[in-house]
Amino acid sequence: MNWESWSEFFAMGGDGVYVWGSYFVTFACVIGEVLLISNRRRTLDKQYGLIHDSNKKEINNETSS
């Protein structure tokens, strides 16, 4: 496909709203997924860190008794 100007390229033969809208929605979903995954990882790191610390304290208390 050859377009004579940028406005024709962005219009995509009258379907530009659907084409560029779908790109925007896909991009927003990918970014949202990355943010949700990173947030979940931080939460799991905190939880596992707390579990590890509490297990470490229990082991120290058992050995010192």
Backbone as a ProteinNet text record, in pm:
[ID]
protein_1_A
[PRIMARY]
MNWESWSEFFAMGGDGVYVWGSYFVTFACVIGEVLLISNRRRTLDKQYGLIHDSNKKEINNETSS
[TERTIARY]
83.9	0	87.8	51.3	123.4	28.4	74.6	-3.2	69.6	-7.6	51.5	87	27.9	57.5	39.2	85.4	71.1	-75.5	-153.7	-295.8	-366.9	-329.4	-386.3	-339.9	-214.7	-163.1	-240.9	-260.8	-332.7	-481.4	-538.9	-680.2	-702.2	-601.8	-608.4	-732	-758.8	-871.3	-1006.6	-1016.6	-1141	-1150.7	-1058.1	-1060.5	-955.4	-899.4	-792	-833.4	-957.9	-1004.5	-998.3	-1039.3	-1039	-897.6	-817.5	-680.1	-599.6	-596.8	-516.8	-578	-709.6	-774.5	-735.6	-729	-689.1	-543.1	-457.7	-318.5	-310.6	-387.4	-386.2	-435.3	-544.7	-599.3	-499.6	-438.4	-339.7	-220.6	-170.7	-57.5	-93.7	-213.9	-258	-268.4	-317.7	-327.9	-190.7	-97.4	37.7	103.5	93.3	150.9	83.5	-48.9	-121.2	-77.9	-58.3	-14.8	124.5	214.2	349.4	343.8	261.8	249.3	188.7	85.9	24.5	121.5	199.1	295.7	404.3	454.6	559.7	506.2	381.1	320.2	303	258.1	241.5	375.6	478.3	610.5	660.2	641.6	682.9	606.9	477.3	396.5	445.7	472.9	521.6	660	746.6	879	865.9	774.9	753.6	700.2	602	543.8	647.5	723.2	823.9	937.4	967.3	1068.7	1023.3	896.1	842.8	839.4	800.5	797.2	938.7	1032.5	1171.5	1224.9	1196	1242.7	1180.5	1050.8	986.3	1039.5	1066.1	1124.6	1265	1338.4	1474.5	1473	1377.1	1365.9	1326.2	1235.3	1193.6	1311.2	1391.7	1507.6	1607.2	1629.4	1721.1	1668.9	1538.3	1479.6	1490.4	1474	1482.9	1625.6	1722.7	1862.2	1912.8	1858.5	1907	1840.7	1732.9	1662.3	1730.3
-118.2	0	123.6	215.9	342.3	455.3	540.9	657.3	781.3	879.1	1002.2	1102.8	1089.1	1181.7	1109	1175.6	1118.1	1110.5	1207.1	1204.3	1084.1	1048.5	928.2	802.2	804	689.9	671.4	780.5	770.6	742.9	784.4	757.8	612.2	546.1	405.3	374.8	459.9	436.3	443.7	522.5	537.3	445.9	355.7	262.4	295.2	412.4	450.4	448.6	486.9	488.3	347	248.8	110.5	54.4	84.8	33.4	91.8	224.7	288.3	268.3	256.3	226.3	89.1	-8.2	-142.6	-145.9	-70.7	-61.6	0	104.8	171.8	78.1	8.2	-83.6	-195.8	-250.8	-356.9	-306.5	-188.8	-129.9	-105.6	-53.2	-27.8	-158.1	-264.9	-394.8	-452.4	-439.2	-490.6	-413.9	-283.2	-201.6	-234.4	-247.4	-283.4	-418.2	-513.9	-647.3	-642.5	-566.4	-552.8	-489.7	-386.9	-322	-415.7	-491.3	-585.2	-696.6	-746	-850.8	-798.5	-678.9	-624.7	-597.3	-551.2	-528.3	-660.6	-763.7	-894.8	-951.6	-929.4	-980.1	-911.1	-778.7	-706.5	-757.7	-783.5	-834.9	-972	-1060.8	-1194.4	-1189	-1099.3	-1084.7	-1043.8	-951.2	-908.4	-1023.4	-1096.8	-1207.7	-1315.5	-1355	-1458.4	-1410.5	-1282.7	-1226.9	-1233.7	-1202.3	-1209	-1352.7	-1446.8	-1587.7	-1635.6	-1598.1	-1639	-1583.5	-1455.2	-1392.9	-1458.6	-1491.6	-1553.5	-1694.5	-1769.8	-1903.2	-1895.7	-1794.9	-1776.5	-1747.8	-1665.5	-1633.6	-1757.1	-1838.4	-1960.6	-2056.3	-2070.3	-2159.6	-2108.5	-1977.9	-1919.7	-1940	-1927	-1945.6	-2091.3	-2185.7	-2326.8	-2366.1	-2310.5	-2347.1	-2281.3	-2166	-2097.3	-2152.2	-2226.7	-2280.8	-2402.4
0	0	0	-82.9	-89.8	-53.4	34.6	73.3	24.8	-14.3	-67.9	40.3	158.7	268.5	401.5	506.5	640	681.1	639.1	677.7	615.1	493.4	431.5	505.3	549	624.4	754.3	827.9	954.8	934.9	822.4	794.7	755.8	698.1	658.6	574.4	479.7	390.2	460.5	564.4	638.8	760.3	775.2	887.8	993.6	987.5	1079.1	1225	1253.5	1392.2	1450.2	1373.5	1421.3	1430.2	1329.1	1327	1441.6	1452.1	1555.8	1693.2	1699	1827	1878.1	1788.1	1830.3	1873.3	1805.7	1849.9	1989.1	2013.5	2144.1	2254	2229.4	2330.2	2358.9	2255.1	2274.1	2354	2319.7	2391.5	2538.1	2564	2701	2780	2717.2	2784.9	2817.3	2725.8	2749.9	2864.6	2863.6	2971	3104	3103.2	3224.9	3279	3191.3	3233.4	3295.4	3236.2	3291	3429.9	3446.6	3577.2	3681.2	3643.2	3736	3776.8	3681.1	3712.7	3805.8	3780.5	3866.6	4007	4016.1	4147	4221.7	4152.6	4214.5	4260.3	4182.7	4221.4	4347.7	4355	4475.5	4597.8	4581.9	4691.7	4736.4	4640.2	4674.5	4739	4690.9	4752.2	4898.6	4927.3	5066	5150.5	5098	5173.5	5200.7	5100	5119.2	5209	5202.3	5291.8	5435.9	5461.3	5596.9	5647.1	5559.4	5598.3	5629.4	5546.5	5567.2	5698.6	5725.4	5849.5	5972	5965.5	6080.8	6103.3	5995.1	6009.8	6067.6	6029	6077.8	6228.4	6272.7	6414.9	6494.4	6439.6	6508.4	6524.2	6422	6428.1	6531.3	6535.2	6633.9	6775	6796.5	6929.1	6972.5	6879.4	6913.5	6949.9	6880.7	6908	7035.3	7071.4	7191.6	7317.4	7304.5	7422.8	7477.6
[MASK]
+++++++++++++++++++++++++++++++++++++++++++++++++++++++++++++++++

